Amino acid sequence: METIYFDSMFDDFGVWQHTDGNKPIAKEGYALDDATRGLLLCLSLGKMYKANVLFDYIVSSKNGDKIYGFATDKREFIPNSASEDAVGQIVWAFGYCVNVGFRSKEARDFITSIIPILQKMTSFRGPVYALLGALYVDKKLSNDLYRNITKRFENLDESWLWPEITITYGNGIVPYALLRYALLNKDKKAEKLGRDVLEFLEKVCTTNRVRGPIGNDGWYTKGDKLPAIYSQQPIDAAYMVWAWMCAFQLSNSPADLKNAKLWMQWFDGKNIADCPMYDKDTLKAYDGINPINADHSNEKGINHHSGAETNICFLLSRWMLKAKQTI
């Protein structure tokens, strides 16, 4: 797979967080969550030098019992605690390292060192990300995280199968993690919950609207007639690709594979803007679909900035579909 633009986002410290579509926006520095997801992608594509760079970045983000979420263009970590999402993604990335035999002892030891942080998590998605990695390294931890997640779905009904009053971003990662748990543990109960949640999100994202992510310009609160249209983000389309791919691994149903491909087609141009979300020559992916400006300076609403999160999620989606694997 050619990854010309993604490769250009690296230096020997990490992967730049944002670009203007041509070059990195250096003043916006580096982000931990980009390093974690980027590590997953680099290992999947066999980019071992870049994998080592990102592994080292993640390790360096820890200072005592604190983990820092961002670093400046001067390669200095900003002393603010990382989000629980980012911490959970460390477990995912390092768990996958253990699974593929990449710096396994360091990865396992790092996960062990942050278990006290994981045990104090109160957010929804932090434990979801962590579950994806814990599945590879620690049965007790993965079971504890799974219970943390599933407890949130107790006493919900199919009309609003979501443990928050507002559905926001990165939603597909939730059924994805539940289905990955089901796949690795042969757990039918987890499979049913994962599929029910996935089908609920699918209905939200496709009923009376062009298939696409919930826009962050308003999100979708219980009682709303329809989700916000703009601004749609690639991470959300990608996570739905991944979730349907895992559903396909469990069911071997052509319908599940078709849904994964339909979400991938959001990138190909079957979206509200009727426009491709990447450059076919460099595989540079665009950051989202926004409302069209009054002066039409953003033709069709496409945000042609091209950040690390966007490119990583897009390339991982292509890889999963081609390999028919999930991680």
Backbone torsions as a table, in degrees:
resi	resn	phi	psi	omega
1	MET	NA	125.3	176.8
2	GLU	-74.8	131.1	-178.0
3	THR	-133.5	49.6	-172.2
4	ILE	-56.5	-48.6	-175.9
5	TYR	-71.5	-43.2	178.3
6	PHE	-56.2	-43.8	179.8
7	ASP	-61.1	-32.4	-177.7
8	SER	-73.2	-10.8	-177.1
9	MET	-86.3	-1.8	-175.1
10	PHE	-99.0	152.0	157.8
11	ASP	-131.8	-166.7	-175.4
12	ASP	-84.9	9.0	176.7
13	PHE	-108.0	-37.3	-177.4
14	GLY	179.5	-158.2	177.4
15	VAL	-114.1	129.2	-178.3
16	TRP	-63.1	142.1	-175.2
17	GLN	-69.8	-45.0	-174.4
18	HIS	-134.3	153.5	171.7
19	THR	-134.0	162.4	176.5
20	ASP	-89.9	11.0	-177.5
21	GLY	99.9	-10.8	178.1
22	ASN	-126.8	-42.5	-178.2
23	LYS	-146.0	160.5	179.5
24	PRO	-60.6	145.2	170.7
25	ILE	-91.2	90.8	-168.6
26	ALA	-58.3	-36.7	-175.2
27	LYS	-64.5	-15.9	179.3
28	GLU	-92.4	-3.2	166.7
29	GLY	64.6	-146.1	-172.1
30	TYR	-124.6	150.8	-179.5
31	ALA	-126.8	141.0	-178.4
32	LEU	-62.3	-42.8	-176.5
33	ASP	-65.9	-29.5	174.7
34	ASP	-67.3	-39.2	179.2
35	ALA	-64.1	-39.2	-177.6
36	THR	-69.4	-50.8	178.7
37	ARG	-66.3	-35.2	177.4
38	GLY	-62.4	-36.5	177.4
39	LEU	-63.3	-41.4	176.2
40	LEU	-58.3	-45.2	-178.9
41	LEU	-66.6	-46.4	-177.5
42	CYS	-62.2	-39.5	176.8
43	LEU	-66.2	-38.7	179.7
44	SER	-65.4	-35.6	-176.8
45	LEU	-94.6	-0.9	179.7
46	GLY	75.6	24.1	177.8
47	LYS	-89.5	81.1	-167.1
48	MET	-75.3	-34.9	177.3
49	TYR	-61.8	-47.0	180.0
50	LYS	-66.1	-34.6	176.9
51	ALA	-61.3	-41.7	178.1
52	ASN	-65.1	-40.9	177.8
53	VAL	-58.8	-46.4	-177.4
54	LEU	-71.2	-37.4	176.3
55	PHE	-58.8	-47.3	-179.2
56	ASP	-64.0	-37.9	177.9
57	TYR	-60.4	-46.7	-178.0
58	ILE	-61.8	-46.0	179.1
59	VAL	-59.4	-41.4	-177.7
60	SER	-69.4	-18.8	-178.9
61	SER	-73.5	-11.3	-179.0
62	LYS	-94.6	129.0	178.5
63	ASN	-131.7	99.8	-174.4
64	GLY	65.4	-124.1	178.9
65	ASP	-97.2	14.1	178.5
66	LYS	-111.6	145.9	172.8
67	ILE	-121.7	129.0	-176.3
68	TYR	-98.2	138.5	-173.0
69	GLY	-87.9	-19.1	-174.8
70	PHE	-143.3	155.1	173.6
71	ALA	-132.4	150.7	-179.2
72	THR	-84.2	172.4	177.0
73	ASP	-68.3	-9.3	174.5
74	LYS	-90.2	7.4	178.6
75	ARG	66.2	34.5	177.1
76	GLU	-113.2	128.0	179.4
77	PHE	-74.3	135.6	178.3
78	ILE	-80.3	124.4	-171.2
79	PRO	-77.4	54.4	172.4
80	ASN	-119.6	138.1	-175.9
81	SER	-62.5	140.4	176.8
82	ALA	-66.7	155.1	175.2
83	SER	-65.6	158.0	175.9
84	GLU	-63.7	-31.7	175.3
85	ASP	-57.8	-48.4	-177.7
86	ALA	-65.2	-39.4	177.8
87	VAL	-63.2	-43.6	177.4
88	GLY	-60.5	-36.2	179.7
89	GLN	-69.7	-27.6	172.8
90	ILE	-60.0	-45.9	-179.9
91	VAL	-61.0	-41.1	178.2
92	TRP	-60.5	-51.5	-176.6
93	ALA	-64.5	-44.6	-177.5
94	PHE	-74.5	-29.9	173.1
95	GLY	-63.1	-40.4	177.9
96	TYR	-67.0	-35.4	174.8
97	CYS	-57.0	-45.7	177.9
98	VAL	-60.0	-42.5	-177.3
99	ASN	-62.1	-37.2	-176.7
100	VAL	-99.6	2.6	176.6
101	GLY	76.2	32.2	179.8
102	PHE	-107.0	110.2	-179.9
103	ARG	47.8	47.7	-168.8
104	SER	-60.3	-45.7	-176.8
105	LYS	-65.0	-43.5	178.2
106	GLU	-60.6	-43.0	-178.6
107	ALA	-64.3	-46.5	-179.3
108	ARG	-63.3	-44.0	-179.6
109	ASP	-63.0	-38.1	179.4
110	PHE	-64.3	-45.3	179.0
111	ILE	-58.9	-45.4	179.4
112	THR	-58.3	-38.6	-177.1
113	SER	-68.1	-22.0	-177.3
114	ILE	-108.4	9.7	177.1
115	ILE	-56.5	-40.3	176.4
116	PRO	-57.8	-34.1	176.7
117	ILE	-68.1	-42.8	-179.2
118	LEU	-62.2	-37.5	-176.8
119	GLN	-70.0	-16.6	-179.8
120	LYS	-99.6	2.9	-177.5
121	MET	-62.3	138.0	177.0
122	THR	-119.2	-11.7	-177.8
123	SER	-74.8	171.5	179.1
124	PHE	-83.3	-52.4	-171.0
125	ARG	-82.4	-23.5	178.5
126	GLY	-54.3	-53.5	176.8
127	PRO	-63.1	-28.9	179.0
128	VAL	-64.2	-49.7	177.4
129	TYR	-61.4	-44.3	-177.9
130	ALA	-62.0	-36.5	178.8
131	LEU	-57.0	-39.8	-177.1
132	LEU	-60.1	-32.8	177.9
133	GLY	-89.1	-37.4	-179.5
134	ALA	-60.3	-28.2	178.3
135	LEU	-56.1	-26.4	-177.8
136	TYR	-89.0	-17.7	-166.7
137	VAL	-129.4	-23.6	-170.5
138	ASP	-152.1	104.2	-175.6
139	LYS	-62.9	-43.0	-179.5
140	LYS	-63.8	-45.1	179.6
141	LEU	-62.2	-43.1	-179.0
142	SER	-65.2	-38.8	178.5
143	ASN	-67.2	-39.0	178.0
144	ASP	-64.0	-43.0	178.9
145	LEU	-65.7	-40.6	178.2
146	TYR	-59.9	-43.3	178.8
147	ARG	-65.9	-38.5	176.6
148	ASN	-56.7	-43.5	-177.6
149	ILE	-72.3	-50.0	-174.2
150	THR	-67.5	-27.5	178.3
151	LYS	-60.3	-29.9	-178.9
152	ARG	-69.9	-18.6	-178.1
153	PHE	-96.5	-0.1	178.9
154	GLU	-66.5	141.0	176.4
155	ASN	67.5	17.7	172.7
156	LEU	-96.4	152.8	176.5
157	ASP	-114.9	171.3	-171.9
158	GLU	-67.0	-15.8	179.9
159	SER	-71.9	-26.4	176.5
160	TRP	-148.8	77.5	-175.3
161	LEU	-87.5	63.0	-177.7
162	TRP	-151.2	132.7	-173.3
163	PRO	-83.4	14.5	176.3
164	GLU	-129.3	152.5	-178.6
165	ILE	-73.2	-24.6	178.4
166	THR	-123.8	131.5	175.6
167	ILE	-91.1	124.7	-172.7
168	THR	-116.2	-104.7	-169.0
169	TYR	-115.7	161.9	172.4
170	GLY	56.8	32.3	-170.5
171	ASN	-67.8	-37.2	-175.8
172	GLY	-64.2	-15.5	179.7
173	ILE	-67.5	-23.6	-178.2
174	VAL	-69.7	-56.8	175.7
175	PRO	-63.5	-30.9	178.0
176	TYR	-59.0	-47.5	-179.4
177	ALA	-65.5	-41.1	178.6
178	LEU	-62.7	-40.8	-179.5
179	LEU	-71.8	-35.1	174.9
180	ARG	-64.0	-41.2	176.4
181	TYR	-60.2	-44.4	179.1
182	ALA	-62.8	-41.4	-177.5
183	LEU	-64.4	-45.4	-175.8
184	LEU	-78.9	-24.8	-178.2
185	ASN	-107.7	-0.4	-177.3
186	LYS	52.3	49.0	-174.4
187	ASP	-105.9	106.7	-176.7
188	LYS	-68.2	-33.1	179.2
189	LYS	-66.1	-42.5	177.5
190	ALA	-65.6	-38.4	178.9
191	GLU	-62.3	-43.0	-179.6
192	LYS	-64.5	-45.2	-179.7
193	LEU	-64.0	-44.4	179.2
194	GLY	-59.3	-43.6	179.8
195	ARG	-68.7	-40.0	179.2
196	ASP	-61.3	-43.2	-180.0
197	VAL	-67.2	-41.5	179.0
198	LEU	-62.4	-44.4	-179.9
199	GLU	-66.8	-33.2	175.5
200	PHE	-63.5	-47.4	179.2
201	LEU	-64.3	-39.4	178.8
202	GLU	-59.3	-43.1	179.8
203	LYS	-64.4	-42.7	178.8
204	VAL	-59.3	-40.4	-172.3
205	CYS	-86.7	-6.2	-175.1
206	THR	-127.8	-15.4	-176.2
207	THR	-78.2	120.9	178.3
208	ASN	59.0	29.8	176.9
209	ARG	-157.9	158.6	174.1
210	VAL	-66.2	134.0	179.8
211	ARG	-49.0	128.2	178.8
212	GLY	174.4	166.3	179.9
213	PRO	-63.2	158.9	169.9
214	ILE	-69.8	128.5	-177.7
215	GLY	-74.2	144.9	178.9
216	ASN	-81.6	1.9	174.0
217	ASP	-89.1	60.5	179.8
218	GLY	127.7	-22.1	179.6
219	TRP	54.9	-147.6	-178.6
220	TYR	-148.1	106.0	-179.0
221	THR	-99.9	142.3	179.3
222	LYS	-50.5	127.5	-177.4
223	GLY	103.8	-19.2	175.5
224	ASP	-65.3	149.0	178.2
225	LYS	-70.3	-44.2	-179.1
226	LEU	-143.5	155.6	174.4
227	PRO	-66.8	157.3	174.4
228	ALA	-60.5	141.9	-180.0
229	ILE	-81.2	-45.2	-176.0
230	TYR	-113.9	155.6	-7.6
231	SER	-93.8	123.2	-178.9
232	GLN	-83.3	138.0	-176.0
233	GLN	-116.3	140.4	-178.5
234	PRO	-59.3	-31.7	-179.0
235	ILE	-56.2	-36.2	-176.7
236	ASP	-72.4	-39.0	175.7
237	ALA	-65.5	-41.4	-179.1
238	ALA	-62.2	-46.0	-178.2
239	TYR	-62.2	-31.4	176.5
240	MET	-72.3	-35.3	172.2
241	VAL	-56.9	-48.8	-175.7
242	TRP	-63.4	-43.2	-178.2
243	ALA	-63.8	-43.7	179.3
244	TRP	-69.7	-30.9	175.3
245	MET	-64.8	-40.2	178.6
246	CYS	-69.2	-37.8	174.8
247	ALA	-58.9	-40.2	178.2
248	PHE	-64.4	-40.2	177.8
249	GLN	-60.6	-34.3	-179.9
250	LEU	-78.3	-37.9	-171.4
251	SER	-101.1	-26.8	-171.0
252	ASN	58.4	25.8	-178.4
253	SER	-88.3	129.1	176.1
254	PRO	-56.9	-29.0	-179.5
255	ALA	-64.7	-38.6	179.1
256	ASP	-68.7	-41.6	177.5
257	LEU	-64.6	-38.4	178.2
258	LYS	-60.9	-42.4	179.6
259	ASN	-63.9	-39.1	176.3
260	ALA	-60.2	-43.9	-179.7
261	LYS	-67.8	-35.6	177.8
262	LEU	-63.3	-38.8	177.2
263	TRP	-70.3	-33.9	176.4
264	MET	-65.3	-30.0	179.9
265	GLN	-68.7	-16.1	171.6
266	TRP	-56.6	-40.4	177.4
267	PHE	-68.9	-32.2	-176.1
268	ASP	-78.0	-12.1	176.8
269	GLY	126.8	-5.0	176.1
270	LYS	-85.7	75.8	-175.0
271	ASN	-146.3	179.9	-174.7
272	ILE	-63.1	-25.3	179.4
273	ALA	-91.0	-8.9	-177.5
274	ASP	53.9	45.4	-173.2
275	CYS	-147.1	138.1	176.7
276	PRO	-58.8	147.3	-177.6
277	MET	-105.7	20.2	176.3
278	TYR	-158.7	161.4	176.1
279	ASP	-90.7	124.1	-172.5
280	LYS	-69.7	-21.8	-178.9
281	ASP	-81.0	-40.3	-175.8
282	THR	-108.1	-8.8	-172.3
283	LEU	59.5	27.7	172.6
284	LYS	-72.5	119.2	-178.6
285	ALA	-96.5	147.6	-175.7
286	TYR	-95.8	152.5	-167.0
287	ASP	-76.6	-13.4	178.2
288	GLY	162.5	-179.5	178.4
289	ILE	-119.0	114.8	-178.0
290	ASN	-110.3	168.6	172.2
291	PRO	-61.1	149.4	178.0
292	ILE	-73.6	130.5	178.8
293	ASN	-64.8	156.4	-179.8
294	ALA	-59.4	-32.8	-179.8
295	ASP	-92.4	6.6	178.9
296	HIS	58.0	28.0	179.4
297	SER	-71.2	-20.3	173.7
298	ASN	-111.7	77.6	-174.4
299	GLU	-50.0	128.0	-179.4
300	LYS	65.0	5.6	176.3
301	GLY	82.8	3.4	-177.7
302	ILE	-72.5	128.4	173.9
303	ASN	-87.6	105.1	-173.2
304	HIS	-82.6	2.3	167.0
305	HIS	-62.0	158.4	-169.5
306	SER	-146.0	86.6	-174.2
307	GLY	-86.1	170.4	-177.7
308	ALA	-62.1	-46.8	-179.7
309	GLU	-54.6	-47.4	-179.0
310	THR	-59.4	-50.6	-176.2
311	ASN	-67.0	-39.7	179.4
312	ILE	-64.0	-48.0	-178.5
313	CYS	-64.0	-40.0	178.5
314	PHE	-63.4	-48.2	-177.3
315	LEU	-69.0	-36.5	176.4
316	LEU	-64.8	-36.1	178.2
317	SER	-64.4	-44.9	177.2
318	ARG	-60.5	-43.3	-179.4
319	TRP	-63.8	-44.9	-178.4
320	MET	-62.0	-42.1	-179.9
321	LEU	-66.2	-41.1	-179.2
322	LYS	-69.4	-43.6	-178.0
323	ALA	-82.4	-14.8	-173.1
324	LYS	53.1	45.4	178.9
325	GLN	-130.0	159.7	168.1
326	THR	-130.8	163.6	-174.5
327	ILE	-135.7	NA	NA
